[in-house]
């Protein structure tokens, strides 16, 4: 359908918990199509509906040749630890070391309201956790330790893209 513009850090939709999907209709099908088109752009691993301005519990992923979406996802299992740089389309051009679980499992539903389970390790686990956080109104900067977070927010405020309420 369409590649949608990404909302930037500072936009209130990114700090608000998304609503569960309750209506499975053509509008939802169009949203999923837009999420899949938007995540297909090179360099993108995941896109959550709030990042395109829609406050519904839905995200798409595109990691290591695995592409798909999950509606009403819940993170149901994590194990292990990984440490590495993490970035976000809503915080463009910046990345920071962010601790995450090495393995993650998400359960949700598809467009027919049928159960879906997505699991993965490494980058896929990071993606599943990151996108689920977006649906809970959490931007990964909130996962940083306090000192690193202060430094990261200072860098964000210095960018030319930082969304400021007028």
N, C-alpha and C positions, 0 to 999 in steps of 0.2 A: 504494500500500500504506500508507505512513505517513511523516509528517514526523518525522524523528528528531532528538533533542536533539544539540546541538553540543558536543563536548569543548573545554575551555578550555586555553589556554596553561599549561603546567606539568604537564599530564597526560602520563605517559610514552608513551602510544600516539602522540602527536604528534612525539616525538623518535626514533622507531624506524622504520627503513626497512620498508616494507610488502612482503609476500610476493607473488610473482607469482600470478595466477589460473591454476590448473591444472585445475580441475573446473568444467565448464560444465553446470550442473544447475538445478533449480528454486530452490535456495537463492541461487544467483548471480542468477537472474532477479528474485527478491524484493529482493536488495540493490540492483540497478540501479533497480528501481522506487522503492525508498526514497530513493536518491540523487536521482532525478529529481523526486520529490515534495518533497524537502527543499530542492533548489535553486530550485524554483518559487516559494518564498516571496518576496514583494517585497523588492527591494534586494539580492538574492543573485546573484552572477555564477558561482560555482563551489563545489562541495563535494567533498572527497576522502573516500574511505572511512574513513581513520583519524580524520577529524573526527567521524564518527558511531560511533567505537569499533571499527571493523573493519579489521584490518591486512592489507588486500589492495590490490593495485595497480589501483584503479578510481577514476574521478572523473566527475562530471557538470558540465555548464556551461549557462549561460543568459545569453547576451550579445547584446544588440541583435537580439532576435528569433530567434537561433540557439540551439536547445536540443538537448542530446544527452549522450552519455557515451562514455568510452573505457576499455577494459580493457587492462591491461599497457602503458600508454602510455610511450613514450620520446620525449624532446625530440630531434628529429633535425636541426633547422635553426633558426638565429636570425640576424637581421641588423638593422642599424641600432641606434639608441638612443632610449629615451624616459625622461623624468624626470617623475615625478608622485607624488601621494599614493597610497599603497596601504594597504588595510585588510584585515582577516581576521575571519571569523566566530568564530575561536578566540581572537581578541584584540579583543573587542567594545568599541566606543566610541572606539578609538584608531586613528589612521592616521599614517603617516610617509612622507616622500619616499623612494622606493625606485627605484633604477635598474633598468631592464629593457630587453630588446631590443624594438625597434619591431615586428618581425615574427617569428612563431614557427610552427613546424610540429611536430605531434605525430603519431606513428604508433603504432597499437595494433591491437586487435581488438574485435569486437562479441560479442554473446551466442552467435552461431553459430561463433565463433572465426574469423571472416572478417576480412581486413585492413580497417582504417579509418584514414583520414588526416584530420586537422583542422588547418586553418591559419587565421591571422588576423593583423591588425595592430591597433595601439592597445590598447584594452581587452581584445579577444580574445587578443592575444599575451600581455598581462599575466596574464590568467586561465590560459592554458595553462601558462605558466612557473610561476605560483604553485601551481597544483594539482599539477603534476609534482613540485615541491619537496616538497609535503606527503607524497607517496608515497616520497620519499627521506629522510624524517624531518627536513626542514628547514622551519622556520617563518620567514616573511619577515623577521622581526626580525634573523635571522642574516645577511641580505643588506645590512644597514645598515653605514655606515662605523663604526669603533670608537667614536668620540665620540658619535655619534647613537644608537648601540646602547645604550651605557651610560645615556644619558638616557631612552631608550624603556623599558628594563628597569626603571628607577626609577619611571616612570609606571605600568607594569604592576603592580609590587609595591604601589603605593598604591591600586589599585582594590579594590573589594569583591568582585569575582568571581575574583580570582587563585587558582588551584588550588594548594593547599599540601598536601604529603604529611603525613599525620598519623601 
